[in-house]
């Protein structure tokens, strides 16, 4: 049963909402997590977890299980058909997690959901937020469950409810940016793949961009631009994408298609992450091209930072004004991610022969410079943005004694 009051109401139980729920539970903060869907994703969507994200997730008790379920890769390459322009080695990252962790988003969400259950918390599904109103003391959210509308009063409300966020609409905060031309194709396929299963490959071809990334079950994630993609791209569509953009020395062959979809990509960033008692995170705050696999990772770290801040404020460790640190840290991080993904997408979509030649030359020269290659790997892994996820020491509330936080429970073991 839904409570009618809570300290924090989280709207949206994707990876960001669930990560925030785990943080708040471990801090002993009363909260409610709702989602309008009956169940989590059954398709894979995001497919990579980067080193900075794994480090941020360590206190949540999920990193070990994510490691067990995933495929660990060290190699990332930018290619122009048969030619490797830039090879990056993630095995040399200065991290406890020197690799790209390849794991479909539905499995990431499963690990998070099982962790929530192990902590004794719950995801309230098939509960849709309909309206959000706030005043000086908190916020009131109208929710619909089983055809009946009720009110939940919360001290804080967090919108983890995606690009079309109800919470963002309630704040009135502008979501600056635009949509990319054309559409993107996303698919998981079985492949006879000449590059092999040990590299994530980003192909720059005159026809457009295609990413081919191995997944732990032996399938491959395909992400590609397509001017007029069908709603459900078929095997022939994926084969045509690889024929026109992938290697030519030995042709890739699509053997089977698990699932596919078409989507539009935007590059947008909110002007503010907070309006009084309403907060935004994940896709509600920033969206961008999938190039570099940064979206889910950036949102998860939003959740970890905001979770620590809300926990400290509710527990009396920080004054409420320190909630402004959330935007101070996370908006610049999102701005960097948008610029990185945007540059990679722009480079990939360049069709002018002269610009393509210059691009390929610059990437080849970068490939000869270990310092530049390391810098690029740090950007893609998120480690270069680690300071933007690190909170300063709290300013104690005068005369208060901060309660101790409950220790995190051990990571849950799931069936593979």
Secondary structure, 3 states (H helix, E strand, C coil): CCCCEEEEEEECCCHHHHHHHHHHHHCCCCEEEEECCCCCCCCCCCCEECHHHHHHHHHHCCHHHHHHHCEEECEEEEEECCEEEEEEEHHHCCCCCCCEEECCHHHHHHHHHHHHHHCCCCEEECEEEEEEEECCCCEEEEEEECCEEEEEEEEEEEECCCCCCHHHHHHCCCEEEEECCCEEEEEEEEEECCCCCCEEEEEEECCEEEEEEECCCCCEEEEEEECCCCCCCCHHHHHHHHHHHCCCCCCCEEEEEEEEEEECCEEEEECCCEECCEEECHHHCEECCCCCCCHHHHHHHHHHHHHHHHHHHHCCCCCHHHHHHHHHHHHHHHHHHHHHHHHHHHHHHCCCHHHHHHHHHHHHHHHCCHHHHHHHHHHHHCHHHHHHHCCCCCCCCCCCCCCCCCCCCCCCCCCC
